[in-house]
Amino acid sequence: MNTINLGQIDLSFHWASAGVYVNLLKYFGYKVNVSSAPHEAMFNKFKSGEVEILLSAWLPGSHSKYLEGFDDYDKLSVIYRPYCIWGVPEYVPTSFIRKIEDLSQAEIGNKFNKLIQGINPGAGISRFSLEIVAHFQLDQLGFHFANGSLDDCIQAFKNAVEKQEYVVIPLWHPQYIHHDYRIRALEDPENFLRGEDEATTILRKDSVLNENKELISVLQKIDLGNDVISEIDFYINIEGLDAEKASLKWIEEKFGGIESYVSHLKS
């Protein structure tokens, strides 16, 4: 039995997509070794050969910089289409603030909680957020972008909402918090947030998986979509399932089981 080294970026929605692949690889008779790491570290593992399949590269906006100068890989499929936002709670009126740049107006910016709590520094949303703060000189109004964990980001937003504060959350779709909160994306006409990416499964050219043409053809047909990733992410974070069980729950509810899902992908 061949062992496949699968790498997942260490955020739960990446675990969600990886869980689908783990179930499929096991169905086809492979043993799967899953490793997690933050963005840049995981791409380094991929380039060094420590992992051979990576879930997933957000291309071209968020993660292409981590693959510069390396082309010994193939793109298997686009599994969903993520995009970043600067969001505000639904109770913040559109008539009060519509665009990101509106935050630079003192009469608007002064109404907001000044902490913009982000996630790890390797994420595209973190890099883009720092660019926004610098471009609009939001620091002069007291705004501060802080890196942290996903839990830090979510909890800071929940704390602000409990107090009915005006707050900005640097976020993305798909993400499980959208199941519980209505978050309005501020308009980004200058495209600081880079628009929609393609979440792409990438496979090293030297992976043993390339010898299994049947499996490759199945993996190339996976197209989960943002809503499915959010659903599996919800099972992980709210229902407490691990990624493999959470994705299997979705497979069973949608297709009746892994065998039917494989048949669907082959059709």
MARTITOR-637579 format. One line per 3 residues: number of its first residue (from 1); for each residue x, y, z of N, C-alpha, C. Coordinates in steps of 0.05 Angstrom, whole numbers, plus 5000, padded with zeros to 4 digits. Atoms other than C-alpha are relative to their C-alpha. Example, Ala and Ser with C-alpha at 12.3 -4.5 7.8 and 13.67 -1.06 7.14 Angstrom:
1> 5018 4976 5000 5246 4910 5156 5018 5024 5000; 4984 4976 4999 5273 4979 5143 4985 5022 5014
This chain:
1> 5017 4976 5000 5000 5000 5000 5018 5025 5000; 4985 4975 5001 5029 5067 4979 4990 5020 5020; 5007 4978 4981 5031 5124 5029 5002 5026 4985
4> 5001 4973 5013 5011 5193 5003 5003 5021 5022; 4995 4978 4981 5038 5254 5039 4984 5025 4990; 5018 4978 5007 4982 5306 5037 5005 5023 5018
7> 4996 4976 4983 4994 5376 5061 4975 5018 4999; 5023 4981 4999 4939 5423 5084 5009 5025 5015; 4995 4975 4986 4946 5496 5102 4984 5000 5026
10> 5011 5005 4973 4931 5500 5176 4978 5020 5008; 5024 4986 4994 4863 5533 5175 4977 4981 4994; 5020 5022 5001 4798 5494 5183 4987 4997 4973
13> 5014 5004 5026 4768 5509 5115 5019 4986 4980; 4981 5016 5016 4832 5481 5083 4998 4971 5009; 5004 5027 4990 4823 5420 5128 4975 4988 4987
16> 5025 5010 5011 4752 5415 5101 5004 4988 4972; 4996 5011 5027 4774 5407 5029 5019 4976 5000; 4981 5022 4998 4832 5362 5048 4986 4974 5009
19> 5015 5023 4991 4783 5316 5084 4987 4984 4978; 5012 5013 5023 4747 5302 5019 5021 4983 4986; 4979 5015 5014 4813 5281 4987 5010 4976 5016
22> 4992 5022 4983 4832 5238 5046 4981 4976 4997; 5020 5021 5004 4767 5199 5039 5003 4987 4973; 4997 5011 5026 4777 5190 4965 5026 4983 4997
25> 4975 5015 5002 4850 5169 4970 4998 4973 5015; 5004 5025 4985 4832 5117 5023 4982 4981 4986; 5018 5017 5016 4776 5091 4980 5015 4986 4978
28> 4985 5012 5021 4826 5079 4925 5024 4984 5010; 4980 5019 4988 4871 5040 4973 5026 5012 5009; 4975 4987 4990 4923 5091 4994 4999 5005 5030
31> 4996 4990 4973 4948 5105 5063 5007 5030 4998; 4996 4971 5003 4947 5180 5075 5013 5011 5026; 4987 4985 4978 4995 5219 5119 4994 5029 4997
34> 5008 4972 5002 4966 5288 5132 5017 5017 5018; 4985 4981 4984 5009 5346 5155 4989 5028 4996; 5010 4972 5000 4990 5418 5171 5022 5019 5006
37> 4981 4979 4995 5029 5482 5170 4988 5026 4990; 5009 4974 5011 5017 5557 5160 5008 5002 4970; 4998 4997 5029 5016 5583 5089 5028 4995 4988
40> 4973 5001 5013 5089 5596 5071 5015 4974 5007; 4987 5024 4992 5115 5537 5111 4990 4976 4984; 5012 5023 5014 5067 5489 5076 5009 5000 4970
43> 4990 5000 5027 5087 5513 5007 5030 4992 4998; 4972 5009 4999 5160 5503 5026 5002 4970 5003; 5001 5030 4998 5143 5431 5047 4993 4988 4972
46> 5008 5010 5026 5110 5422 4979 5023 5001 4980; 4978 4997 5019 5169 5449 4940 5024 4982 5007; 4978 5017 4992 5219 5407 4980 4993 4970 4996
49> 5008 5028 5004 5179 5343 4968 4990 4987 5025; 5009 5011 4974 5159 5333 5041 4970 4992 4998; 5027 5007 5007 5087 5334 5017 4997 5000 4969
52> 5002 5002 5029 5065 5315 4946 4974 5011 4989; 5025 4988 5008 4994 5341 4943 4992 5021 5021; 5004 4978 4982 4973 5407 4973 4971 5011 4996
55> 5027 4989 4998 4904 5433 4993 5001 5027 5015; 5000 4996 5028 4901 5485 4967 5013 5027 4994; 4987 4975 5008 4934 5541 4928 4979 5019 4989
58> 5018 4979 5009 4892 5604 4921 5014 5016 4979; 4986 4988 5023 4912 5628 4852 4981 5017 4983; 4972 4990 4999 4930 5677 4825 5006 5019 5023
61> 4996 4977 4982 4920 5729 4880 5015 4994 5026; 4990 5003 4972 4935 5701 4949 5026 4985 5002; 4978 5018 4994 4987 5646 4942 5020 4997 4977
64> 4981 5005 5023 5022 5651 4874 5028 5007 5007; 4972 4992 4992 5082 5685 4907 5015 4977 5012; 4987 5022 4987 5096 5621 4944 5009 4978 4980
67> 4993 5019 5020 5103 5582 4879 5019 5012 4979; 4982 4987 5019 5148 5632 4842 5026 4984 4997; 4975 5014 5006 5206 5597 4808 4998 4970 5003
70> 5004 5029 4997 5177 5527 4820 4977 4992 4982; 5021 5009 5018 5139 5491 4766 4999 4970 4997; 5001 5029 5002 5149 5417 4780 4974 4989 5013
73> 5026 5008 4990 5075 5409 4795 4979 5003 4979; 5023 4997 5018 5008 5402 4760 4976 5010 5017; 5025 4992 4988 4942 5435 4776 4979 4978 4994
76> 5020 5021 5004 4890 5380 4787 4973 5011 4994; 5027 4989 5004 4826 5420 4794 4996 5025 5017; 5009 4977 4984 4794 5484 4819 4977 4990 5017
79> 5020 5013 4983 4754 5461 4879 4980 5020 5012; 5019 4979 4993 4722 5527 4900 5013 5027 4992; 4991 4974 5010 4728 5601 4885 4999 5021 5023
82> 5000 4983 4976 4748 5640 4947 5004 5030 4993; 4993 4972 5002 4751 5715 4956 5001 5013 5028; 4996 4987 4974 4773 5761 5012 4981 5025 5002
85> 5017 4976 4995 4731 5817 5043 5011 5014 5025; 5002 4986 4975 4734 5871 5094 4971 5003 5006; 5029 5001 4994 4667 5860 5127 4993 5016 5025
88> 5011 4987 4976 4623 5896 5177 4974 4985 5008; 5025 5013 4992 4564 5869 5218 4976 5012 4985; 5023 4991 5015 4496 5875 5186 4987 5025 5011
91> 5013 4976 4988 4474 5929 5235 5014 5026 4993; 4986 4975 5008 4525 5978 5207 4986 5009 4974; 5016 4992 5023 4483 6018 5157 5017 5005 4975
94> 4987 4993 5026 4502 6021 5083 5001 5030 4996; 5000 4971 5003 4482 6093 5086 5022 5014 5016; 4978 4988 4984 4537 6105 5138 5027 4994 4987
97> 4975 5008 5012 4593 6066 5104 4995 4980 4978; 5004 5017 5023 4595 6033 5036 5027 4988 4990; 4975 5009 5012 4668 6028 5014 5022 4999 5022
100> 4977 5002 4982 4734 6010 5049 5012 5028 5005; 4987 4974 4997 4762 6079 5036 4984 5020 5017; 5016 4982 4983 4704 6111 5075 5011 5000 5029
103> 4989 5001 4973 4740 6089 5138 5021 5022 5005; 4980 4979 4997 4792 6143 5125 4988 5027 5007; 5013 4975 4992 4740 6197 5138 4996 4999 5030
106> 5000 5000 4970 4745 6217 5211 4972 4996 5011; 5027 5003 4989 4670 6222 5221 4989 4971 4998; 5007 5029 5003 4664 6149 5199 5019 4983 5016
109> 4980 5017 4987 4729 6118 5223 4999 5002 5030; 5000 4997 4971 4721 6147 5293 4978 4985 5014; 5022 5015 4989 4657 6108 5302 5007 4970 5005
112> 4993 5028 5000 4694 6041 5294 5019 4992 5022; 4980 5013 4984 4731 5995 5341 5026 5001 4984; 4975 4995 5015 4804 6009 5322 5016 4974 4995
115> 4985 5025 5004 4828 5937 5326 4988 4985 4975; 5007 5017 5022 4826 5900 5259 5015 4974 5004; 4987 5025 4991 4841 5830 5283 5001 4980 4977
118> 4996 5018 5022 4870 5785 5229 5010 4973 5009; 4989 5027 4994 4900 5716 5224 5030 5000 4995; 4971 5002 5002 4971 5692 5209 5011 5017 4977
121> 4989 4981 5019 5018 5737 5170 5004 4990 4972; 4996 5011 5027 5026 5689 5111 4975 5000 4983; 5025 5001 5015 4953 5693 5091 4998 5025 4982
124> 5004 4977 5019 4934 5736 5031 4985 5022 5013; 5017 4980 4987 4881 5772 5072 5017 5017 5019; 4983 4985 4982 4935 5793 5122 5017 5019 4984
127> 4983 4982 5016 4981 5821 5069 4984 5022 4988; 5017 4980 5012 4924 5856 5034 4990 5021 5020; 5009 4982 4979 4899 5886 5099 5020 5021 5008
130> 4978 4981 4994 4966 5917 5115 5003 5021 4978; 4999 4981 5022 4966 5948 5046 4978 5021 5002; 5023 4982 4998 4897 5978 5058 5005 5020 5022
133> 4994 4982 4977 4917 6007 5126 5020 5021 4992; 4979 4981 5009 4979 6038 5095 4990 5020 4979; 5009 4983 5022 4946 6064 5032 4981 5022 5009
136> 5020 4980 4990 4889 6099 5068 5008 5014 5026; 4989 4988 4976 4933 6119 5127 4980 4997 5024; 5020 5005 4979 4882 6087 5174 5013 5001 5028
139> 4986 4998 4974 4935 6085 5229 4998 5028 5012; 5001 4973 4990 4929 6160 5234 4973 5005 5015; 5025 4998 4985 4858 6150 5259 4999 4980 5023
142> 4998 5019 4978 4882 6097 5308 4995 4971 4993; 5004 5028 5008 4867 6034 5268 5026 4984 5002; 4976 5017 4997 4914 5976 5280 4992 4972 4990
145> 5004 5028 5009 4917 5910 5241 5018 4982 5016; 4985 5018 4983 4939 5853 5286 4998 4972 4989; 5000 5029 5007 4961 5783 5265 4992 4984 5024
148> 5007 5018 4978 4936 5725 5306 4990 4974 4988; 5012 5025 5010 4900 5659 5301 4973 5005 4989; 5028 4997 5010 4834 5646 5267 4981 5004 5024
151> 5017 4996 4976 4803 5640 5337 5002 5029 5010; 4997 4972 4992 4831 5709 5354 4982 5018 4982; 5015 4984 5019 4799 5738 5291 4970 4997 5005
154> 5028 5005 4997 4731 5705 5302 4990 5011 5027; 5009 4992 4973 4728 5720 5377 4999 5030 5002; 5000 4970 4999 4746 5794 5368 4975 5010 4986
157> 5025 4992 5013 4688 5800 5319 4976 4994 5017; 5023 5007 4983 4640 5763 5365 4998 5019 5024; 5001 4982 4977 4660 5807 5424 4989 5027 4992
160> 5009 4974 5009 4648 5870 5384 4970 4999 4994; 5029 5002 5007 4580 5845 5359 4983 4999 5026; 5014 5001 4975 4559 5829 5430 4995 5028 5012
163> 5002 4973 4990 4571 5902 5447 4987 5019 4979; 5011 4984 5022 4539 5925 5381 5019 5022 4991; 4980 4981 5010 4604 5960 5363 5002 4998 4970
166> 4992 5000 5028 4622 5981 5293 5028 4988 4998; 4975 5014 5001 4679 5935 5274 5005 4990 4972; 4992 5012 5026 4717 5912 5212 5012 4972 5006
169> 4988 5026 4998 4733 5838 5204 5013 4994 4973; 4987 5008 5025 4785 5818 5151 4994 4970 4996; 5011 5027 5001 4752 5755 5126 5001 4990 4970
172> 5000 5013 5026 4739 5711 5065 4975 4982 4998; 5019 5021 5007 4689 5665 5032 5016 4978 4986; 5018 5012 4981 4683 5606 5045 5011 5001 5028
175> 4993 5000 4972 4683 5610 5121 4975 4994 5017; 5023 5009 4985 4638 5578 5173 4985 5022 5015; 5013 4979 4984 4623 5643 5210 4976 5012 4985
178> 5022 4989 5016 4578 5663 5152 4974 4985 5005; 5025 5015 4992 4529 5609 5177 4986 5013 5023; 5011 4989 4975 4519 5647 5242 4996 5030 5000
181> 5001 4971 5000 4528 5720 5224 4997 5010 4971; 5002 4987 5026 4507 5764 5166 5021 5023 5000; 4978 4982 5001 4570 5802 5148 5000 5013 4972
184> 5001 4985 5025 4568 5856 5095 5029 5007 4991; 4974 4993 5011 4629 5864 5050 5001 5029 4992; 4997 4973 5010 4653 5935 5041 5010 4999 4971
187> 4991 4999 5028 4663 5954 4969 5030 5006 4998; 4971 4999 5003 4734 5950 4944 5006 5008 4971; 4997 4993 5029 4736 5989 4877 5029 5000 4991
190> 4972 4999 5009 4812 5993 4877 5013 4972 5000; 4991 5028 5001 4817 5917 4884 5024 4993 5017; 4979 5007 4981 4863 5915 4944 4998 4970 5008
193> 5004 5028 4991 4833 5847 4961 5001 4980 4977; 4992 5016 5023 4849 5820 4892 4977 4984 4987; 5023 5013 5013 4779 5794 4875 5000 4970 5005
196> 5004 5029 4996 4762 5721 4866 5024 4984 4991; 4978 5018 5006 4816 5668 4868 4988 4973 4992; 5007 5027 5005 4815 5596 4846 5015 4982 5020
199> 4988 5018 4981 4827 5547 4903 5007 4974 4985; 4991 5021 5018 4869 5496 4865 5016 4979 5015; 4985 5023 4989 4893 5427 4885 5025 4997 4982
202> 4975 5003 5016 4966 5420 4864 5014 4975 5009; 4987 5027 4997 5005 5355 4856 5028 5001 4988; 4972 5001 5011 5080 5346 4848 5001 4980 4977
205> 4997 5017 5023 5100 5316 4782 5012 4973 5007; 4987 5025 4993 5141 5262 4818 4983 4984 5019; 5017 5015 4981 5082 5238 4861 4992 4973 4987
208> 5008 5027 5008 5065 5164 4857 4971 5000 4990; 5027 4998 5009 4993 5186 4846 4997 5002 4970; 5001 4997 5029 5009 5203 4774 5000 4974 4985
211> 5001 5027 5013 5015 5128 4760 4972 4989 4999; 5027 5010 4998 4941 5119 4776 4982 5019 4983; 5014 4982 5018 4906 5150 4716 4970 5001 5006
214> 5028 5000 4992 4837 5129 4740 4995 5019 5023; 5003 4982 4977 4846 5165 4806 5004 5029 4992; 4995 4973 5008 4876 5226 4773 4975 5012 4985
217> 5024 4990 5015 4815 5232 4727 4977 5006 5019; 5020 4995 4979 4770 5228 4789 5006 5026 5014; 4992 4976 4985 4809 5281 4827 4998 5025 4983
220> 5002 4977 5018 4808 5327 4766 4972 5010 4998; 5028 4992 5003 4732 5329 4769 4988 5011 5026; 5011 4990 4975 4725 5352 4841 4996 5030 4998
223> 5008 4971 5000 4689 5420 4844 4980 5003 5022; 5018 5000 4977 4661 5430 4913 4984 5026 5002; 5014 4975 4997 4643 5504 4913 5002 5012 5028
226> 4997 4986 4975 4644 5556 4968 4980 4990 5021; 5020 5007 4980 4579 5534 5001 5006 4973 5013; 4993 5026 4989 4602 5462 5009 5024 5002 5020
229> 4977 4996 4982 4669 5483 5040 4990 5013 5026; 5010 4987 4976 4631 5529 5088 4984 4980 5017; 5015 5020 4986 4585 5471 5106 5018 4980 5015
232> 4982 5019 4987 4641 5422 5121 5016 5015 5022; 4986 4983 4980 4678 5478 5158 4983 5003 5025; 5020 4997 4978 4615 5487 5201 5000 4974 5016
235> 5000 5025 4986 4615 5413 5218 5025 4997 5017; 4975 5002 4985 4688 5419 5240 4999 5018 5025; 4997 4980 4979 4682 5482 5282 4976 5001 5019
238> 5024 4999 4983 4611 5478 5309 4991 4973 5010; 5008 5027 4991 4595 5404 5311 5023 4984 5011; 4977 5013 4987 4666 5384 5332 5010 4976 4986
241> 4990 5023 5015 4679 5333 5277 5028 5005 4990; 4974 4996 5013 4749 5321 5251 4995 5003 4970; 5005 4993 5028 4759 5340 5178 4992 4975 4983
244> 5007 5024 5016 4756 5268 5151 4971 4992 5005; 5028 5007 4994 4690 5254 5187 4981 5021 4991; 5018 4978 5009 4661 5322 5171 4995 4999 4970
247> 5004 5001 5029 4674 5314 5097 4985 4974 4992; 5015 5025 5005 4648 5242 5099 4970 5004 5006; 5028 4993 4994 4584 5269 5131 4987 5014 4976
250> 5011 4986 5024 4575 5316 5072 4996 4980 4977; 5001 5019 5022 4590 5260 5022 4976 4981 5004; 5022 5018 4994 4539 5214 5056 4973 5013 4997
253> 5025 4985 5002 4485 5267 5060 4994 5008 4971; 5003 4991 5028 4496 5290 4988 4997 4976 4980; 4998 5021 5020 4511 5224 4952 4992 4972 5011
256> 5007 5026 4989 4493 5168 5001 5024 4983 5008; 4976 5015 4992 4565 5145 5010 5023 5006 4981; 4976 4994 5016 4636 5148 4983 4999 4986 4973
259> 5001 5015 5025 4623 5095 4929 4983 5015 4979; 5017 4985 5018 4566 5136 4900 5013 5027 4992; 4986 4975 5007 4608 5199 4903 5021 4995 4978
262> 4980 5007 5020 4664 5165 4864 4986 4995 4973; 5015 5005 5025 4613 5141 4812 4991 5027 4988; 5007 4973 5010 4588 5213 4807 5023 5014 4986
265> 4977 4987 5011 4658 5238 4795 5010 4987 4974; 4992 5014 5024 4670 5185 4742 4981 5005 4977; 5021 4998 5021 4606 5201 4704 5004 5025 4982
